[in-house]
Amino acid sequence: MVSREEKLRRRLLEKQELERRSEAGTASNSEAEQLGKLEAKEERKKVIVEERDVRGKEEERAFLKKLGERAISALEKLDQKESQVKVPVEIPSKEKEQEEEHEAGEEAEERERKKRRSESDNDEDAEEEADEEERRERRKKISPEEDFFTALLNKDSDKKSQPKWLAPLIIFLGGLIYWLRVSTGGEVPGTIVPAAFILSHFIIFPLAGYALVYKLGRTESRYPILLPMLFFIVWFHLFGRSTELPFIVIYLSICALILAFPALVSKGQALKPELYGLLPTLFLFLDSGLLPYLTGNLHLPITPLTQGLLLYMPWWVVYGVLMLPEQFSEKHEGLNFFFGLLKVLTVLYIIITLVVPTLPNIGYESIVPSAEELEEAQAKVREQYGKKENPFISTLRCIWNQEYGTLQACVDKKQQQSEWKYVCEEIEKHKPSEDEDSPFQKCLQEQEKKAKNKVLQVGGTIDPTIRIPTTAKVLFEQRKFGEEYDPQFGYPFGLQVENPRKLQIKAEASCHFDGKRETPDIAGEIKGQKALESVQIVDFSEEQFSTPFICNPLEELNGEYELVAEVRLFNLKTISRLQRAFIGVKPPEDKERLRKEEISKSLRTPESLAPADLSYIQFDIGHSPKEIIIEDKSNRNILLKANVHNAGGGKLLNIKSYFIDAQNMVPDNSNCLQGSLFNTEKYTTDIPLPPCVLEYPSDLQFITDWVPREFRAELVYDYLISQKAEISHKTEALK
Amino acid sequence: MRKLTFVAALLVISFLLTSCGSSSGSEGDIIQQNFKQGVQEVQIRLLENAPPVKIYPGSNFKMVIDVDNQLAYDLQDVTLTLTGLNERYVQIAPNPLEGHYLDQMLGRSLTNPSGERKIVEFDGKAESLFLNAEQHMETFFIKLAYRSTLDFTDTVCLNTNVYSIYDAGCKVEPQKTYSGQGAPLAITKIEEIIFPGSAADIEFRINLQNKGRGNVGEVQLLSANLGNDPLQCDFRGSGLETNKIKFVENKKEHTLICRKERITAGRSYKTPLSLRLVYDYKLAQQNKLTLVR
C-alpha cells in the first residue's frame, strides 16, 4: 500500500520531468496533454483550498462571534449571581482575555478541522465528539444551576448522562405495584408477602431519588436531594411513623440541622435540591395510602367513582413518566412516540382525577352547591332575614352616641332593633309610632321577648348523607312583562318540585297583582280545567313533579304591577335526627376517656341533622347545648329544646303536627314531644316549641359501657312559596 | 459501574430488611425462645367480608372476629363485646353489650408457641337508612376484657458492705431497664438502693408501665421475693390496700416500692428477684360498618 506522501512525491517528480521535457521541446503530444491536465488539476485544487479557507475563515468568524456572545451572557449571569452571593469575582485582565480568546479560537479551529475531517470521511462519531465538546464548553461557561422546571422539560439537561433504563424501570415497577394492589391487595399471589410495600418503599423509592438526581443534572451533588428521602424512610420504618409531639419536635430539629449544613456550606444553593428531595417522598406517601387515610379517618365524603380514581392511582407510574427524557432514543422514533403518548395519557388521567371531584353531583356528595343554588340561597336569605340596617350605619350611630366601650354589643343591638322594626312595619303592617301603647311598640316588645327566649337558640345542621332534599320552586319564564305583552294571553308560571321520598303532596296555586305607587291592587285567577274559585289544586306524589299555570288579572291592568304567583303546599313531611351517647354512672376519668377514645369517633355531630327541606325541626337533648354525653346523675337535668326552622325562604303556614321520639325518656310536659301550631305565617325564621326536662331512660341505668341512641323528630307542615314578576301595561285609551 | 454497585447493594439491603424477623424458626429456636420478653398483645382481627365492606339495608350479615392471644400468659375471664352500634341501623345478636364470654385463653409457651386462638361470631341485620340517605357509616369498637398475670424474674446483686474495697463478688447495678415480659403491662425499670449499715436495708423501686394499646384496670401484687425471702411492697399512691393500684386515664405508669430490712452484712452476692402481679386489661379496636342504598 503506497502512502499519500509517496504518491504526492511521485506526482511531483512526474510533473517536473514533464516540465523539463516541455521546456526542452522533447515532450510528446500526450505528455504535453498530461502536463496540461496536471496543471489544471493543481489550479482547481488551489481554488478549492482557497475557497475552503475563505469559507472556513468566515465560519470561524461566525463561530467566534457566537462564542463571544455566549461568553458575555455567561458573564452577565455570573454578575447577577455575584450580586446575591457577594463572592469576589476575579476580573480577568486584558491579556488574560486575549489569551482566553486565543485559546477559544484555537479550540474552534481544532473543532473545525475535526468537522472537516468528518465531512470528508463521513465520520458521524467525530461530529458527535465535536458536539459533545461544544456542550461541555457551553456548560462550563453557563451557570451550573439549572431551573427545576427547565430540567424537567429537558431544556439544557444532559440527556447522555441519564441512564435510559431508569425511568422506564420505575414505570414498569409502578405498574406492577398497581396490578398487585388491584388484584391481590398488594401481596404476592397465594402468599402474604407484602410485595407492593417492599417494591414501593425499598426499590422504587431509591430509584426515584436517583432518577430525580439525573433529571436535575445533579450527579455531583446528589446528597441534598437524597437526604430528605432518607429522613423520611428512617421515620417511617425505624420510628414507626411516630407522631408523638416530643419525638416529632426532636426529630424534625435534628433533620433541619443536618439539612441546614449543606445549605450553609453551599451558601443556599443546596436548599432548592433539598426541597426537590421531598418530591419522591410525596409520591411514596401518596402511594402508601395518604388518601385512603384521609377518607377513612377524616371522613372526606367522596363517591365510589372518585374513590376508585384516587385509591388506585398508579403514583409511581406517574412519577416515572415525569422522569422520562424528552427524546428517549435518537434512532428509534417509535419508542419516542410511545413514551410521548404515555406522557399525554398520564397528564389526562391526572387532570380528570383532579377535575372530576369539583364537578357537582359527580365527584362529591352535595355538600358543595352549584353557583345557581348559591345564588338562590342568597336570595332566600336576603328575603328571609329581613332588612337589617347597614352595619356601617349602626357603627356610626353607636359612635355618635359615644358607646365606644361596648361598640360591638351596641352594633349588634342596633342591627337587631332594625330587624324588629322591619318585621313590625313591613310584615305586620303596623304604622311606626313612639306611643308605648301603639300596636307598633307592642310588636317591638314582642319581638324583643322572642329574641330573649332561649329556646330559639337551638341550632341544627344539614344532613350530608341526604343528597336530594324535598324542595319546590315557582318559576316565571320571564321576570318582566313589558308594554308589548298582551294581558289577555295570561301570565304563565310553573311549579317545580323535587319529592325524593314520594310524599303525597297537595299544591294550591294562586296569584294576584300588587299595584306599584298609586296603582290599585288587582286580584288574579288561575285558569285551567281543575281551577276552582281562582285557584287550581293539584295532587302528586312523583319524585319529580312540574306543572305550568296561567294567571289572569280579574280586572284590566293599567299601570305598573308586581305579579305575585303563589303555591301552597300541603302535607309536607320532614324528619330530623339527633345522636347522643348514654354512659350511665361513671367516674369523671372514665367518662373523659370514653369521650376521647370512643364516643367522639363514633358520634361526630353534636347538633341535630335534617335534610335541606323547606322546613325542619332543630332540637337538642342533653345536660347542656351540644353536649353529646348523657349520664345518669340526679343533680344534672336532661333538657329537651326544639324549634321549627324555616329554611325555604317562603312562609310556614301551619305546623299540622310535630312529634319527637324520646326513646323511653319520660318528659315532665308531654306537649314538648308532640303537638301542632296553626297560623304560623307571622314567624319569619324559627318557631319555638315548648321545652321540657326528660328522665334518664331506665333501660340504660346500669350499663357497664356506653350506648348510642338516635332521636328523631317528625314535622308535618303546610308551606307557601311564591315568586314575583314585573308587569307594565297601559290601557289603549291612555296610550 | 458505581451506579450498578449502588443499586445492587440497595436490593441486597432491601431483602435483608424484609427477611429480618419473618422466619418462623426451627424447633431448636423455639426451645431456646423466651416468650416472656418484649411487649405482646392480644390480636383482634375481623375476618375478610365478615362483615362485608358494603351492607344493604334489610340484609343479614355475619361479624366474625379472630382473637389471638400472643401474650406469654394465660388469660382469664375473657369477654368480647361490641360498642357503638346504633340499633336503629344495625341489630346484632347476641346482645353486643353482653357479648361473648370466652372464659380462658392460653398464652404462648413451649407447648403452645403460637398461643390460643378463638373465633367469635355475631349475627347482624341491617335496618333501613335514614329517609333517602345514600349511605350511613357506623363506627364501632370491638372490646376485649381479660385478667392476666405478669411474672418478672431477674438476678440482682446485693452488696451491703459498700465500704469494702476488696470484694471479688458482683457489682451492684443501681438501675436496670427492661423491654417487657411478654405482656402489655411491663416492668420497665428497677432501681436498687442499698441503705448500708450493720443491718442494711435494701429497696427496689420498680417501674410498672402500660405499654399496650389498651387500658390497664386494677393491678394487684401477688408475690414479691428476694431469693426465698418475701419483700414488703407498696404501690406509690395506693389507697388502703397498698398491694393494689388502679391505672387511671392519664397515668400510664406506676411505681412499686419493695423493701427488705436487716440484711445480714457480708460479701456481695447475686440472688433472684421475682415478682408476680395480676391485672385487668381492656382493649378496644375501632372498626367501621357502611350501609349503602
Boltz contact constraints between the chains, C-beta under 6 A:
constraints:
  - contact:
      token1: [A, 198]
      token2: [B, 18]
      max_distance: 6.0
  - contact:
      token1: [A, 202]
      token2: [B, 14]
      max_distance: 6.0
  - contact:
      token1: [A, 206]
      token2: [B, 10]
      max_distance: 6.0
  - contact:
      token1: [A, 465]
      token2: [B, 133]
      max_distance: 6.0
  - contact:
      token1: [A, 465]
      token2: [B, 134]
      max_distance: 6.0
  - contact:
      token1: [A, 466]
      token2: [B, 131]
      max_distance: 6.0
  - contact:
      token1: [A, 466]
      token2: [B, 132]
      max_distance: 6.0
  - contact:
      token1: [A, 466]
      token2: [B, 133]
      max_distance: 6.0
  - contact:
      token1: [A, 467]
      token2: [B, 134]
      max_distance: 6.0
  - contact:
      token1: [A, 500]
      token2: [B, 132]
      max_distance: 6.0
  - contact:
      token1: [A, 501]
      token2: [B, 132]
      max_distance: 6.0
  - contact:
      token1: [A, 575]
      token2: [B, 131]
      max_distance: 6.0
  - contact:
      token1: [A, 589]
      token2: [B, 248]
      max_distance: 6.0
  - contact:
      token1: [A, 589]
      token2: [B, 249]
      max_distance: 6.0
  - contact:
      token1: [A, 593]
      token2: [B, 249]
      max_distance: 6.0
  - contact:
      token1: [A, 598]
      token2: [B, 141]
      max_distance: 6.0
  - contact:
      token1: [A, 601]
      token2: [B, 139]
      max_distance: 6.0
  - contact:
      token1: [A, 602]
      token2: [B, 84]
      max_distance: 6.0
  - contact:
      token1: [A, 602]
      token2: [B, 139]
      max_distance: 6.0
  - contact:
      token1: [A, 705]
      token2: [B, 83]
      max_distance: 6.0
  - contact:
      token1: [A, 705]
      token2: [B, 97]
      max_distance: 6.0
  - contact:
      token1: [A, 708]
      token2: [B, 86]
      max_distance: 6.0
  - contact:
      token1: [A, 710]
      token2: [B, 86]
      max_distance: 6.0
  - contact:
      token1: [A, 710]
      token2: [B, 88]
      max_distance: 6.0
